[in-house]
């Protein structure tokens, strides 16, 4: 009888092991999930629009170097006819100079020749701004990939914990049948049967909670991929990647590769160019303009005239407006420099934290893997001793709790290790 009981106890455990080792046919990989999320995510689409806006601002800045053509037209009605008075041999004569009512228009083209660096620095600022927008978009893409990876691992974790919870229910059901048979034969007290039934009810409640968590994890994953929340989810298993690189090398690479730092550097550069452009407004502004001017006037021999003008404008005193504006922009650049230094410090801490997490989770994997085999052996021994009247029901239930706890700990260690590796890649800017 004891041998048959042991065989029945091993069946659910073997089924769990087979389920854990079985692959998911046609399952979705993490790379496929990333590809989909990068296409449908609204936040990333907004970042791309910001990059496109920065590109348009750059084209606008470049267009300031080209000739500008303007068309003006109007109609004028005067109260009196413009006239000149001439005194000739004591006679006063009035000579009309223009019509009382007349139409006029002109077409003028203006080409800036020298602006004190205002246009050139504006172009440099817009170029740096566009680069910063692109780098910000790259950072948003990596943040999105990490969120998808987190949701992906959450689904795998919840699915594995559901399998463990199911194995716990199955194992207690088998044990409850064995205790029921022993109770019918008068070999154990009714309290043993009641205690295992209570433990089984608790296991079923835990199974319901884990199943609910799995459904929520799948819904969160589907939302990131722009799918209906209730769509079925099948994912490939994810194995942790160990890294042997020393921490100083990872930190150095992170400071060189993180797009957030590069984006701030380009924003600082853009503000510096903006300050120089503002100061350029105080320099002489030289421009060449030309066009055609027409003034309706029957008293004039040539109402229409072609014209070319080489003009210069120099604002000698503006009460310090340009200087204060330039100082304000330079202070903004200085503030961003402080933010960049602070971010560099945070990134170094992030790399250290994720690197330590990788080391810790891989050590946990080794410990929890060995604990599973020991917990299973301990359960078999406890049940055999109980069947032969050498131990109590409490010892068996405790052994079963240790088994499920060891399998849950191993599942957490496995997916914590996988997620820690992905977070380390994000910290170094390589995700």
C-alpha positions in Angstrom: 0.0 0.0 0.0 2.8 2.4 0.8 4.4 1.9 -2.6 1.2 2.6 -4.5 0.7 5.8 -2.4 4.2 7.0 -3.3 3.6 6.3 -7.0 0.5 8.4 -7.0 2.3 11.2 -5.2 5.0 11.3 -7.8 2.6 11.6 -10.7 1.7 15.3 -10.3 5.3 16.2 -9.7 6.4 14.5 -12.9 3.6 16.2 -14.7 4.8 19.6 -13.4 8.4 18.9 -14.5 7.2 17.9 -18.0 5.1 21.1 -18.3 8.1 23.2 -17.2 10.4 21.6 -19.8 7.9 21.7 -22.6 8.3 24.4 -25.2 5.5 26.7 -26.4 4.9 25.9 -30.1 4.3 29.1 -32.0 4.9 31.2 -29.0 5.9 34.9 -29.2 9.5 35.9 -28.6 10.6 39.0 -26.7 12.1 40.4 -29.9 8.8 40.0 -31.7 7.1 41.8 -28.8 9.6 44.6 -29.0 9.0 45.0 -32.8 5.3 45.2 -32.3 5.5 47.7 -29.4 7.9 50.0 -31.2 5.3 50.2 -34.0 2.1 50.8 -32.0 3.1 52.6 -28.8 1.6 56.1 -28.7 4.3 57.6 -26.5 6.9 56.6 -29.0 4.8 58.0 -31.8 4.7 61.3 -29.9 8.5 61.2 -29.6 8.8 60.7 -33.4 6.5 63.7 -33.9 8.7 65.8 -31.7 11.7 64.7 -33.8 9.9 65.6 -37.0 9.0 69.0 -35.4 12.7 69.6 -34.6 13.6 68.7 -38.2 11.1 71.3 -39.5 12.6 73.9 -37.1 16.0 73.2 -38.6 14.7 73.7 -42.1 13.1 76.9 -41.0 16.5 78.1 -39.6 18.2 77.2 -42.9 15.6 79.1 -44.9 16.6 82.3 -43.1 19.7 82.4 -45.4 17.6 82.5 -48.6 16.0 85.5 -50.2 12.6 86.5 -48.9 10.0 87.8 -51.4 7.1 90.0 -50.2 4.2 91.4 -52.1 2.4 94.5 -50.8 -0.7 96.2 -52.3 -3.0 98.9 -51.1 -5.5 101.6 -52.1 -5.2 105.2 -50.7 -8.0 107.8 -50.6 -6.8 111.4 -49.6 -9.0 114.2 -48.3 -7.3 116.7 -50.8 -5.3 116.3 -53.9 -1.5 116.6 -53.2 -0.3 119.7 -55.0 2.7 122.1 -55.0 2.3 125.9 -54.9 4.5 128.0 -57.1 4.9 131.8 -56.9 5.6 133.1 -60.4 5.8 136.9 -61.1 3.4 137.5 -58.2 1.0 134.8 -59.3 0.4 131.8 -57.2 0.1 128.6 -59.1 -1.0 125.1 -57.9 0.5 122.1 -59.5 -1.0 118.6 -58.8 1.6 116.0 -57.6 -0.5 112.9 -57.2 -4.0 111.6 -57.5 -6.4 112.0 -54.7 -7.3 108.3 -54.9 -4.7 105.8 -56.1 -3.7 102.2 -56.0 -0.1 101.0 -55.2 1.8 97.7 -55.0 5.3 96.5 -54.8 7.2 93.3 -55.0 10.5 93.2 -53.0 13.1 90.5 -52.5 15.5 90.8 -49.5 18.8 88.7 -49.1 20.6 88.9 -45.8 24.4 89.4 -46.4 25.7 89.7 -42.9 23.8 89.2 -39.6 26.6 89.1 -37.0 26.2 85.3 -36.8 22.5 85.4 -35.9 21.4 83.1 -38.7 24.4 80.8 -38.6 24.1 80.3 -34.9 20.4 79.8 -35.2 21.1 77.0 -37.7 23.6 75.4 -35.3 21.1 75.6 -32.4 18.4 74.0 -34.5 20.8 71.2 -35.6 21.7 70.5 -32.0 18.0 70.6 -31.1 17.1 68.0 -33.7 20.0 65.7 -32.6 18.7 66.0 -29.0 15.2 65.1 -30.2 16.5 62.0 -32.0 18.5 61.0 -28.9 15.4 61.5 -26.8 13.4 59.3 -29.1 16.1 56.6 -28.8 15.9 56.8 -25.0 12.1 56.5 -25.2 12.4 53.4 -27.4 14.7 51.8 -24.9 12.4 52.6 -22.0 9.5 51.1 -23.9 11.5 48.0 -24.6 12.2 47.6 -20.9 8.5 48.1 -20.0 7.6 45.4 -22.5 10.3 43.1 -21.1 9.0 43.7 -17.6 5.5 42.8 -18.7 6.8 39.8 -20.7 8.6 38.5 -17.6 5.6 39.1 -15.5 3.5 36.9 -17.7 6.1 34.1 -17.6 6.5 34.5 -13.9 2.7 34.4 -13.2 2.4 31.4 -15.5 5.1 29.5 -13.7 3.7 30.3 -10.3 0.3 29.1 -11.5 1.9 25.8 -12.5 3.4 25.5 -9.0 0.1 26.4 -7.4 -1.6 23.7 -9.5 1.0 21.2 -8.5 0.4 22.1 -4.9 -3.4 21.5 -5.3 -2.8 18.2 -7.1 -0.3 17.0 -4.5 -2.6 17.8 -1.6 -5.5 16.1 -3.4 -3.5 12.9 -3.7 -2.4 13.2 -0.1 -6.0 13.8 1.0 -7.1 10.6 -0.8 -4.4 8.7 1.0 -5.3 10.1 4.4 -9.0 9.4 3.7 -8.2 5.8 2.9 -6.1 5.5 6.1 -8.9 7.1 8.1 -11.4 4.6 6.8 -9.1 1.8 7.9 -8.9 3.4 11.3 -5.2 4.0 11.0 -5.3 7.8 11.5 -7.4 10.2 13.5 -10.2 12.3 11.8 -8.2 15.5 12.7 -5.6 14.4 10.2 -8.2 14.3 7.5 -9.6 17.6 8.5 -6.2 19.3 8.5 -5.3 18.1 5.0 -8.7 19.2 3.8 -8.1 22.7 5.2 -4.7 22.8 3.6 -6.2 21.8 0.3 -8.8 24.6 0.5 -6.1 27.1 1.2 -4.1 25.7 -1.8 -7.2 26.1 -4.0 -7.6 29.7 -2.8 -4.0 30.4 -3.6 -4.5 28.9 -7.0 -7.4 31.3 -7.7 -5.3 34.3 -6.7 -2.4 33.3 -8.9 -4.7 32.7 -11.8 -6.2 36.1 -11.4 -2.7 37.6 -11.3 -1.8 35.8 -14.5 -4.9 37.2 -16.3 -3.9 40.7 -15.2 -0.3 40.2 -16.3 -1.5 39.1 -19.8 -3.9 42.1 -20.0 -1.0 44.5 -19.2 1.2 42.8 -21.7 -1.5 43.0 -24.4 -2.1 46.7 -23.7 1.6 47.5 -24.3 1.3 45.8 -27.7 -1.9 47.6 -28.6 -4.0 44.4 -28.5 -7.4 43.6 -27.0 -6.8 43.0 -23.3 -8.4 39.5 -23.4 -6.4 38.2 -26.4 -4.7 34.9 -25.6 -0.9 35.1 -24.8 1.7 32.4 -25.5 5.3 33.4 -24.9 8.7 31.8 -25.4 10.7 31.0 -22.3 13.3 33.5 -21.4 16.7 32.4 -20.1 18.9 34.7 -18.0 22.2 35.9 -19.5 25.2 36.0 -17.3 27.7 38.8 -17.7 31.4 38.5 -16.8 32.3 42.1 -17.5 33.7 44.0 -14.6 31.6 46.8 -13.2 34.1 49.7 -14.1 33.9 48.7 -17.8 30.1 48.7 -17.7 29.9 52.0 -16.0 32.3 53.6 -18.5 30.4 52.2 -21.4 27.1 53.4 -19.9 28.4 57.0 -19.6 29.5 56.9 -23.2 26.4 55.3 -24.7 23.4 56.5 -22.7 21.3 58.6 -25.1 19.9 60.6 -22.3 23.3 62.0 -21.5 24.0 62.7 -25.2 20.6 64.4 -25.5 21.3 66.7 -22.6 24.7 67.5 -24.1 23.1 68.5 -27.4 20.5 70.6 -25.6 23.3 72.4 -23.8 25.0 73.0 -27.1 21.7 74.3 -28.6 21.3 76.8 -25.8 24.8 78.0 -26.2 24.2 78.6 -29.9 20.9 80.4 -29.1 22.7 82.7 -26.7 25.2 83.6 -29.5 22.4 84.1 -31.9 20.7 86.6 -29.5 23.9 88.5 -29.1 24.2 88.6 -32.9 21.2 90.8 -33.1 23.3 93.7 -31.7 25.8 93.5 -34.6 25.3 95.4 -37.9 22.7 93.7 -40.2 23.6 94.1 -43.9 21.0 93.1 -46.5 20.5 93.5 -50.3 17.0 94.2 -51.4 15.4 94.9 -54.8 12.1 94.8 -56.5 9.4 96.7 -58.4 7.3 99.5 -57.0 4.2 100.9 -58.7 2.2 104.0 -57.5 -0.8 104.9 -59.6 -0.3 108.6 -60.5 -1.3 110.2 -63.8 0.8 113.3 -62.9 4.0 111.2 -62.8 6.0 110.3 -65.9 7.1 106.9 -64.5 4.6 105.5 -62.0 6.4 102.2 -61.9 10.1 101.9 -60.8 12.6 99.1 -60.5 14.9 99.5 -57.5 17.9 97.9 -55.8 19.0 98.8 -52.2 22.1 97.8 -50.2 21.1 98.6 -46.6 22.6 98.3 -43.2 21.0 98.5 -39.8 22.9 98.7 -36.5 21.0 98.8 -33.3 23.5 100.8 -31.2 21.5 100.7 -27.9 18.7 98.5 -26.9 18.8 99.2 -23.1 20.5 95.8 -22.6 17.6 93.7 -23.9 19.7 91.4 -26.1 22.4 91.0 -23.4 19.9 90.0 -20.7 18.2 87.5 -23.0 21.5 86.0 -23.9 22.5 85.7 -20.3 19.1 84.0 -19.5 19.7 81.4 -22.2 23.3 80.8 -20.9 21.9 80.3 -17.4 19.5 77.7 -18.8 22.5 75.9 -20.4 24.3 76.0 -17.0 21.3 74.5 -15.3 21.2 71.7 -17.9 24.8 71.1 -17.3 24.1 70.5 -13.6 21.2 68.1 -14.6 23.5 66.2 -16.9 26.1 65.7 -14.1 23.4 64.6 -11.7 22.1 62.1 -14.3 25.6 60.7 -14.9 25.8 60.0 -11.2 22.4 58.3 -11.2 23.4 56.2 -14.2 26.5 55.1 -12.5 24.4 54.0 -9.5 21.9 52.3 -11.7 24.6 50.3 -13.4 26.1 49.2 -10.1 22.6 48.3 -8.8 21.6 46.2 -11.8 25.1 44.6 -12.0 24.8 43.5 -8.3 21.2 42.3 -9.0 22.6 40.1 -11.8 25.2 38.6 -9.5 22.7 38.0 -6.7 20.0 36.4 -8.9 22.5 34.0 -10.5 23.6 32.9 -7.0 20.0 32.5 -6.0 19.4 30.3 -9.0 22.1 27.8 -7.9 20.8 27.7 -4.3 17.1 27.4 -5.2 17.8 24.7 -7.8 19.4 22.4 -5.3 16.7 23.2 -2.7 14.0 21.9 -5.1 15.5 18.4 -5.2 16.0 18.4 -1.4 12.5 19.5 -0.8 11.0 16.8 -3.0 13.1 14.1 -1.3 12.0 15.5 2.1 8.4 15.3 1.1 8.7 11.7 0.0 10.4 10.8 3.3 7.7 12.6 5.3 4.9 10.9 3.5 6.5 7.5 3.9 7.0 8.0 7.6 3.5 9.2 8.0 2.1 6.2 6.1 4.0 3.9 8.5 2.9 5.8 11.6 6.3 7.3 12.3 5.5 11.0 11.9 2.6 13.4 12.2 0.4 15.1 9.6 1.9 18.4 10.5 5.3 17.1 9.3 3.9 16.1 5.9 2.1 19.4 5.3 5.2 21.3 6.3 7.2 19.3 3.8 4.7 20.0 1.1 4.9 23.7 2.0 8.7 23.6 1.7 8.4 21.9 -1.7 6.1 24.5 -3.2 8.1 27.3 -1.5 11.3 26.0 -3.1 9.8 25.8 -6.5 8.3 29.3 -6.1 11.6 30.7 -5.0 13.4 29.1 -8.0 10.8 30.6 -10.3 11.3 34.0 -8.8 15.1 33.7 -9.0 14.9 32.5 -12.6 12.8 35.5 -13.8 14.5 38.0 -11.5 17.8 36.9 -13.1 16.3 37.3 -16.7 14.9 40.7 -15.8 18.1 41.9 -14.1 20.1 41.1 -17.2 17.7 43.2 -19.3 17.8 46.0 -16.9 21.6 46.0 -16.9 21.5 46.3 -20.7 19.1 49.2 -20.4 21.4 50.8 -17.8 24.3 50.6 -20.2 22.2 51.8 -23.1 22.4 48.5 -25.0 18.8 47.3 -24.8 
